[in-house]
Amino acid sequence: MQVDFLFDFSSPNAYLAHRMVPGIEQRTGVEITYVPCLLGGIFNATGNKSPMEVNAHVENKLKYEQLEFDRFIKKHEITEFNFNPFFQLRTVFLMRAAIVMQQQGRLRDFADAGMKMAWEDKVNVSDPEIAANALTQAGFDGAGLLEASKEEAIKAQLFANTDGAIKRGAFGMPTFFVGDEMFFGKDRLREVEEEIVARL
């Protein structure tokens, strides 16, 4: 069974979904495949925008979105979350580096580090130099990843992932696919797990 998690470090909701993935894998015995994609590219292609932009003039809805976010964090006891003061985050370098690490078989470890940098340690990941230094501190070859991220083959693979996500119907993140069945948002994780179990 193929289960894909389309992610970008720029999304706080993708961070929350990422925190839930190990539990789903443990309970179902099914490994979830991480697929690095550019959220900005998906937004541009589909005409979508972040909830903060869409609801900018609807004060009560913004407040409710925050309430739901806080409820999710409390329910799952995610005490490490810190909203990044540099939001909105530009994560092109990190996402290209994710492609490099995927090719080296270390994507999951890299995803852990990148999510922690962006949504726990409040690193300005929009700055490639700062992000690379933080990766070095986390045990990765930050300088090497910075150079590798400039390779055309790496750029092309990230573009292909993003284009493929759009063709599959993705319009935002986090997005999961169980086979061809799409689930959008951290609030659909229970349905993701139910679909996996139904197919076992």
N, C-alpha and C positions, 0 to 999 in steps of 0.2 A: 504494500500500500504506500502510495506517495503522498506525503503531507508536507506542504511548503509553507514557510513563514516569510512573507515579503516584508523587509524592514529597511529602515533608514535611521541613523542615529539622531536625526533632527526631530523626531517625533517623541514627545513624552509618553504618549499612549503606546507607542511601540516598545518603549522601555518597560512599561508596566506589563505588557503582553510577554515580553522577553522574560520577565521575572516569573511568569506563570508556566512557561514552557517545560522546565524540568519536571514539575509535578504532573503535567499531562503525560509526559513520556513515561514517567515512573508508573503511573496508574494504568496506562494502556499497553505498555511494552512496545510502543511504536516510536521510532525516531523521527523527529521533525527536522526537515531540511531548511536551513537558512538561505534565503535568496536576497543578496544585496541589490537594492534598486534605489534610484534617486526619486525621492518624494516630490521634489520640485519639478522634475521632468514629467512625472505622472500628473501633477496639478496642471502644468502648462498644456499638456496634451488633451486633458479632459475638461478643462475649464473650471476645475474645482479649486477651492481655497481652504485654508485652515479654519477650524471652528472659530478661532479668535477674530479672524477677518470677517467671516460670514456673519457672525453674531455681534459684530462691533457696535451696532446701533440698537441692539435688543438687550437692554441692561438686565432684565430679569432672566433671560435665557443664558447670558454669560454667567450670572450668579449660580444658576442651576447646574450648568456644565461644571463649574468649579466644585459645587456641592457633590455631584456624582463622582468626580475625580477624587475628592477627599474621602468619600465613602469607600471607594475601591481600595485606596491606600490603607485605610483603617481596617477594613475587612480582612485584607491579606497581610496586614502587619508589615508593610513596606516602610520601615522607619528611616531608611537611608536616602529616600528621594529628596532632592533639592532642586527647585526650579532654577534653570540656568539664567543668570542675569544678562547673558549675551544673546538670548533668544530674539529673533529667529536665527537658528543656526544654519550656517552654510557648511555642508558636510562632504563636498565633492572629494576632497583629499581622503578623508576617512573611508568613504565608500569605495574609492579606487583601491585603497590599502586593503579593504576587506576582500576585494577580488584577489589580490596578491596572496593574502593569507588563506583564502579558500583553495587556491592552487597548491599551497603548501600543506594543506590538510589541517590548518589551525584556525579555521574560521570561528568555531564556537568560542574558543578562548579569546579570540580577538573581539568578538561581539560582546563578551562579558566586560572586557577592558574598555571598549569604546562607549558602551552604555553607562558604565561607572563614571568615566570621564565627563560625559555630557550631562548626566542627570543625578549624579551624587556629588562629584567633586567640583562641579561648576567650572570646568575648564573651558576656555574660549577656543573651542574646536574649530571655529570659523577661520582661525589663523593657522595655516599649515605648519608653520615653524613651532608654534606653541603646542599644537596637537602632536607633532612628531616628538618633541621633547617629553611630553607626558607619556607617550607610548614607550619611549626609551626607559623612563622611570618604572613603567609597568612590566618591563622585561622583554620588550620587542626591539627590533632594530629600526628605530624611528627614522634615522637618516637614510637607511636603505629603502624603507617603505616610501619615503618622500621622493626618492629618485625613481623607484619602480612605478610609482603612481603616474609618472609622466610618459610611460611607454604607451604607444598607440594601441597595442594589443589589449592592454588593461583597460584603457578608455573604451575601446570597442566592446569589450565584454560587459562592462557596466551599462553601456548604452543598449546592448542586446537584451540584458536582463530587464531593463526598464521598459523597453519596447515590448518585450514578451509579456510583461505584467499587464501593460495596457491592453494588449490583444486578448488577454485572458479575462478582461473586464475590470481590472483594478482601477480605482479612482482615488484611493487614499491609503493610509496605514494606521494601524496594523491590518494586514490582509492575510488570511490563511486560505489555503486550498487543500481540501481533502479529496484527492482525485481531481475531478473537474468541478467539485462543489465549492463555491466561494463563500467565505465568511468575513465580514468587515467589522473591525472595532474590537476593543478589549472586552466589551460587554457581550461578545458572541463566543467567548472561550468555552463556555459550558456546551454550546451547540457544536463547537469544533470537536470537543471530546466525545460527545454523544454520537457524532457522525463516525468518528474513528472506531468507537466500540461497536457500532452497528455493522461496520464492514469487516470486523474481525471474524 
